[in-house]
Amino acid sequence: MTRISTPAFGPWLFFAIAFALSLYFTFAAVQGNFGLFQRAEIVAETSNLRAQKEAVEADVARMENLTRRLSDDYLDLDLLDERVRAVLGMVRADEIVIR
């Protein structure tokens, strides 16, 4: 009597598992927490934060300059006059105010 051989499922099972694992790791490399898309978002956010940092540093430098110009050691009378007019709404006695 001849025996009918059944197909071997061992190699098929091995390749199916290997294929599934390769799909999983490929997906994780692209979409995962440390994947390519996450890296692109981090790079974009980094450049945005650097631009914000530069803007804040420029603002701080401007404020430090104004503070130095109004300090006891160095008093800028024009700046003081401008700030008094802006904050307190004061005018000189010889000026005419038009509303």
HELIX and SHEET records of a PDB file:
HELIX    1   1 PHE A    9  GLN A   31  1                                  23    
HELIX    2   2 LEU A   36  ARG A   69  1                                  34    
HELIX    3   3 LEU A   77  LEU A   88  1                                  12    
END                                                                             
